[in-house]
Amino acid sequence: MASLRCHFYLITYMESLDPRVNRLNLSTTELTSKAPLDQLGTYEVFSQLKEDKPYFHVGPVHAPNCEMAFLFAKEQFSRRQTCTGLFVVETRNIKVSVFTEGEDTVYNYISNPGELANGNTESFELFHLKKRGKQHEYIGTIEASSAEVALSMVKSEFINDKPVYNIWIIKTSDIESSQDEDKIIWDTLPDKKFRDAIAYKAADKIKEFKERQ
Amino acid sequence: MMTNTEALKELIYKMADDQLILGHRNSEWTGFGPLLEEDIAFSSMAQDKVGQSYALYQILNDLGEGDPDTVAFMRNADQFHNSQLVELPNGEYDFSLVRHFLFDTAEAIRFQMLTNCSHEPLAQLANKIKGELRYHTMHADIWIKQLGRATEESVSKLQDSLDRLIPYAIGVFEPSPMEDQIIEDKIFEGEGKLRQQWEEAILVVISKTSLNLPDLSLVKPVYGGRVGQHTEHLQPLLDEMSEVFKIDPTADW
């Protein structure tokens, strides 16, 4: 069963899932859909550590729908750190750019817009990967007629000298977010030190135990 | 205001014992949950429950009762005041989920009422853990809505568990002999009022599913837990839970 799934996985998603593969082929399309990771469907989770800090990507959860994804994400990603807000979005609804590295910013590969925003615009959330191996972080919100147009507009609005290695764009309406009236669910997190190994001062006891051996 | 300490203690004992026993039961799912994410969520909530029981035993300790560990680990089944609902073995996941839904809905309303309790430490605790309880009921409601309208199999399994558990769930509201005193002293609005609000709350969720709530006025409640009458399932749970403490009461992490 596992090997069968693996096989399916490789054929379908290899091109877009593996960054090493992406790097070999930089000039295909500018945006692809981020591939789901498993058969139940995955949702990407974004967390905010403090009220005034930007949301950043913390990882995926498996779930049958958005509501349950939020439910799982809450315990998964606020168990060992503080949190003041959380949202989830279905993995396939994240538009992913190509990857770059070194001094090469991904915006070198974004072309100018063919068409600018016409009548019907929607809001899109933009995330940057500023260091390889780190998480994508929220940069800003853009009104545009599509993710592609949003991407081309970003270039003029949010770029500074530092290279950006990858971009995620998410339609705001695809996001399931914590509600203001539910903010109290984060209240007692700082009291749960017992969930951290560091709260257990065991070193002395282990030393004493070893000496007795 | 002068509060009736005996009535207050009785109320806190039954709440603390409910939380401790259900916390332990739910923790038995750790490592066996239906998917990893749910395993972690359910285990975290079990941990919350044990933490809440500790806080309640601490309030009892301040009212002159024994220290929390001794009270939790050194009593026998007939000295526990938990409802029989919380001591029943886990069964399959549908059973544990329905119990979680029925119990946590009642618990959240009870603590909401207690935010106005005349005994200040209990009111403070009720305010402090509001957020934990909000997540617990959110979790229960979403699962019941999901499985309660998913497939024929999931609906029939939940329905069977619901039918089996309802008499035990109503047992949670077993009136205290000091009920009038508790209400008069503004400790708590009483089991009758709690039950009424609970019935409305569970109906809101059940009516969004394909499940049928039995006619609650015809259900014969399973009472006895509050006065120390328990099923044969409680004592083995207590023996397991207190095993380490009984070997070495000073054992610490």
Interface residues (C-beta under 8 A of the other chain):
Chain A: L40 V61 H62 A63 P64 N65 E67 M68 L71 F72 K74 E75 Q76 R79 D182 K183 I184 I185 W186 D187 T188 K192 F194 R195 Y200 A202
Chain B: L35 L36 E37 E38 I40 A41 S44 M45 Q47 G51 K128 I129 K130 G131 E132 R134 Y135 M138 H139 I142 W143 Q146 W253
